[in-house]
Amino acid sequence: MGGEPSTQVFGAVVNSAIAVHGLSTDAVHADTTSKSFQGAYDVDFEDETVPQVNLGYSKDHQPDLKQLVFGVGTTADGVPIIGEVVNGNESDMTLNGRWVKNLRSIMQKEEEDEFLLYIVDSSAVTTNNLRIRKEVNIDIISRLPGRFGIADDLKRKASNTDEWIPVGKLSQEKGAASYKVWDTSGEIDGQTYRFVVVHSDHKDKRKTKAIERSVKKEFDVNSKHIQKLSERRFACMEDAYIEINRHNSYFQMGYHDIKWDIQTGYYLSGGWW
């Protein structure tokens, strides 16, 4: 499947198989990996379409060895319908971006209103690939990588909500984990996406306790300062808002939201009314 001619042959076989066997092409499950090579290889090919065996990010944890990168996409039934072998130094992000861009043509879904779902690991989730996804109108299901700041924001919000939906155990094995999910939305690069935060009861208990301590500390520190602010009297609304903005800028909120309520009154001899 490496090189342009073999890719074209594979594509022709796939198109024929889709038509003959009536394969469902609404969803594509894709994955990429690398294959390491030992020994010397002649990589000085005149044909630029031939994949180059060279150094790159090694998923085999053997960065000293040259490699090739390849990917495979299948139908929901596991029938291979996409395949490509590329240079050993090409990133998964680039490969996935190219697939997303060409997926409608490959799957014979040229109409942009036809549903098409790409299920892939987090290497496909980059700002550029999400822009390509929008251009070709393809839905993506993937894990949100930690390189996006919103990932930590969603985890913090999830830890402070009681709107979890129980899923239960997904395996009959003894000691299998039990899951619950929280459904929400958020923005990346100005576009709104749906996110599902998944919690497992096998999660590292030490990490859970660390988060709980952080939540409590944030609540205690803010509550103490807010209590002091609530006992103060301000000459005007502007002064009150100045103190609120000062509090918000000084006390960074990671787990809580504050709703401020300013009450007005007037002073008579003996106290405020």
C-alpha positions in Angstrom: 0.0 0.0 0.0 3.0 2.2 -0.1 3.5 4.6 -3.0 1.0 6.2 -5.3 0.4 3.2 -7.8 -0.3 0.7 -5.0 -2.5 3.1 -3.2 -4.5 3.6 -6.4 -4.8 -0.2 -6.8 -6.0 -0.6 -3.2 -8.5 2.2 -3.7 -9.9 0.5 -6.8 -10.3 -2.8 -4.9 -12.0 -1.1 -2.0 -14.4 0.7 -4.3 -15.3 -2.6 -6.0 -15.8 -4.3 -2.6 -18.0 -1.5 -1.3 -20.3 -1.9 -4.4 -20.3 -5.8 -4.6 -20.7 -6.5 -0.9 -22.8 -3.5 0.1 -20.3 -2.5 2.9 -21.5 0.1 5.3 -19.4 3.2 4.8 -21.0 5.5 7.4 -18.1 5.0 9.9 -14.4 4.5 9.6 -12.2 3.1 12.5 -8.6 4.1 11.9 -5.3 3.6 13.6 -1.7 4.4 12.8 1.6 2.8 14.0 5.2 2.4 13.1 7.4 -0.6 12.1 11.1 -0.5 13.0 13.8 -1.9 10.8 17.4 -3.1 11.5 20.3 -3.0 9.1 21.2 -0.7 6.3 18.7 0.5 3.7 19.1 2.4 0.5 16.8 5.4 0.9 18.1 7.4 -2.1 15.1 6.6 -4.3 14.4 8.7 -7.4 10.7 7.9 -7.1 9.4 10.3 -4.4 6.2 8.3 -4.0 8.2 5.4 -2.4 8.0 5.6 1.4 11.4 6.3 2.9 12.8 4.2 5.8 14.2 6.8 8.1 14.3 8.0 11.7 11.2 9.2 13.3 9.0 9.1 16.5 9.2 5.4 17.4 6.1 3.8 18.9 8.3 0.7 19.5 10.4 2.7 21.9 13.5 2.2 19.7 14.4 5.7 18.5 17.8 4.5 17.3 16.2 2.4 14.6 14.8 3.6 11.2 11.2 2.9 10.5 8.1 3.3 8.3 4.8 4.7 9.5 1.5 3.1 8.3 -2.2 3.4 9.0 -5.2 1.3 8.4 -8.9 2.2 8.4 -11.7 -0.3 8.6 -15.5 -0.5 8.5 -17.4 -1.1 11.7 -17.2 -4.8 10.8 -13.5 -4.7 10.6 -13.1 -4.8 6.8 -10.0 -2.8 5.7 -11.0 0.0 3.4 -8.1 2.5 3.8 -4.4 1.8 4.0 -1.3 3.9 3.5 2.5 3.4 4.2 4.5 6.7 4.5 7.9 7.9 5.4 9.2 7.0 8.8 9.4 10.6 9.9 5.9 11.5 9.0 3.7 12.3 12.0 0.4 10.6 12.7 -1.2 14.1 12.8 -0.2 14.8 9.2 -1.4 11.3 8.0 -4.7 11.7 9.7 -5.2 15.2 8.4 -4.7 13.9 4.8 -7.2 11.1 5.4 -9.8 13.4 6.8 -9.4 15.7 3.8 -9.8 12.8 1.3 -12.2 10.5 3.3 -15.4 11.5 1.4 -13.8 10.7 -1.9 -12.4 7.4 -0.6 -15.7 6.4 0.9 -17.7 7.5 -2.2 -19.6 10.0 -0.1 -19.1 13.1 -2.2 -22.2 14.9 -0.9 -21.3 16.9 2.1 -24.7 16.4 3.8 -24.1 12.6 3.8 -23.2 11.4 7.3 -19.6 10.2 7.7 -17.9 9.4 11.0 -14.2 9.1 11.6 -13.2 7.1 14.8 -9.6 7.5 15.6 -7.0 8.0 18.4 -6.0 11.4 19.8 -3.2 11.9 17.2 -5.9 13.1 14.8 -7.1 15.8 17.1 -5.1 19.0 16.1 -6.4 22.5 15.5 -5.6 22.1 11.8 -7.2 18.7 11.4 -10.4 20.0 13.1 -10.5 22.9 10.6 -10.2 20.3 7.8 -13.0 18.3 9.4 -15.2 21.3 9.4 -14.4 22.1 5.7 -15.4 18.6 4.6 -18.2 18.1 7.1 -17.0 14.9 8.8 -17.8 14.0 12.4 -14.9 12.7 14.6 -15.0 10.6 17.7 -11.6 10.6 19.6 -10.0 11.1 22.9 -9.2 14.8 23.6 -5.4 15.1 24.0 -3.9 16.9 27.0 -2.2 19.5 24.7 -5.6 21.3 24.6 -6.1 23.4 27.8 -9.8 22.7 27.7 -9.1 19.0 28.6 -8.0 20.0 32.2 -10.9 22.5 32.4 -13.4 19.8 31.6 -11.9 17.4 34.2 -12.1 20.1 36.9 -15.7 20.9 36.1 -16.6 17.3 36.0 -15.2 16.7 39.4 -17.6 19.4 40.8 -20.8 18.2 39.1 -23.5 15.9 40.3 -24.9 15.3 36.8 -23.0 12.1 36.1 -24.8 9.4 34.2 -24.1 5.8 35.4 -22.9 3.4 32.8 -21.9 0.5 35.0 -19.6 -2.3 34.1 -18.7 -3.1 30.5 -17.2 -6.5 31.2 -18.3 -9.6 33.1 -14.8 -10.2 34.4 -14.3 -10.3 38.1 -13.2 -6.9 39.4 -14.1 -5.1 36.2 -14.2 -1.3 36.4 -17.5 0.5 36.7 -18.0 3.7 34.7 -20.0 6.9 34.7 -20.1 9.8 32.2 -20.7 13.5 32.1 -21.9 15.1 28.9 -21.1 18.7 28.2 -19.9 21.1 25.4 -17.0 23.5 24.9 -15.1 25.4 22.3 -11.9 24.8 20.4 -10.7 27.4 17.9 -14.0 29.1 18.0 -16.0 26.0 17.2 -18.4 24.2 19.6 -17.8 20.5 20.3 -19.5 17.9 22.4 -17.4 16.3 25.1 -18.0 13.3 27.3 -15.9 13.0 30.4 -15.6 9.3 31.5 -14.9 8.3 35.1 -13.7 4.9 36.2 -13.8 3.6 39.8 -10.4 2.1 39.1 -8.9 5.6 38.7 -5.8 6.2 40.8 -7.2 6.9 44.2 -4.2 9.1 45.1 -5.0 11.4 42.2 -8.6 11.5 43.3 -7.6 12.5 46.8 -5.2 15.1 45.5 -8.1 16.7 43.5 -10.4 16.6 46.5 -7.8 18.4 48.6 -7.4 21.0 45.9 -11.2 21.5 45.7 -11.4 21.9 49.5 -8.5 24.3 49.6 -9.9 26.5 46.9 -13.3 26.6 48.6 -11.8 27.4 52.0 -9.5 30.2 50.8 -12.3 31.8 48.7 -14.9 31.5 51.4 -12.7 33.2 54.0 -12.0 36.2 51.7 -15.6 36.4 50.4 -16.9 36.4 54.0 -14.6 39.4 54.7 -15.9 41.2 51.6 -19.5 40.5 52.6 -19.0 42.4 55.9 -17.6 45.5 54.2 -19.6 48.5 53.2 -18.7 50.4 50.0 -19.4 54.1 49.2 -20.7 53.2 45.7 -21.3 50.3 43.3 -18.1 51.1 41.4 -16.0 50.5 44.5 -17.7 47.2 45.1 -17.0 46.0 41.5 -13.4 47.0 41.9 -13.1 44.7 44.9 -14.9 41.9 43.1 -12.6 42.1 40.1 -9.6 42.2 42.4 -10.8 39.0 44.1 -11.4 37.3 40.7 -8.0 38.2 39.4 -6.1 37.2 42.6 -8.0 34.0 43.4 -7.9 31.8 40.3 -10.9 29.5 40.2 -10.3 26.0 38.9 -13.2 24.1 40.5 -15.8 26.6 41.6 -18.0 29.4 40.1 -18.9 32.5 42.2 -22.2 34.3 41.8 -21.9 37.8 43.2 -24.9 39.7 44.7 -24.4 43.4 45.5 -27.1 44.8 47.8 -27.7 48.6 48.0 -28.8 50.5 51.1 -28.4 53.8 52.8 -26.9 54.9 56.1 -28.8 56.4 59.0 -27.7 57.2 62.4 -27.2 53.9 64.1 -26.5 51.7 61.0 -27.2 50.7 57.4 -30.8 50.3 56.1 
